[in-house]
Amino acid sequence: MTNKTVQKINEAQQSATKDAIRLNKALGLPYYVVREDKVYSITPDDKEHFVKKALFGTRKVKERYFKLNHGQ
């Protein structure tokens, strides 16, 4: 993948994340994040609550190849 493709994927992911958080807040629902191998619930009024230790650790990934299956 070229750097432009990776950049577009990253931008789309960031945009989708912001939209999902905004929607959950509007509906009054919590959303969940993983920070330092722990799962946190964030309420619509931005209070964090520890939920549990994550089952899997987090890893930084620079570039990865994905095979997309278009409903086949």
Buried (B, 14 or more C-beta within 10 A) or exposed (E): EEEEEEEEBEEEEEEEEEEEBEEBBEEEEBBEEEEEEEBBBBBBEEEEEEBEEEEEEEEEEEEEEEEEEEEE
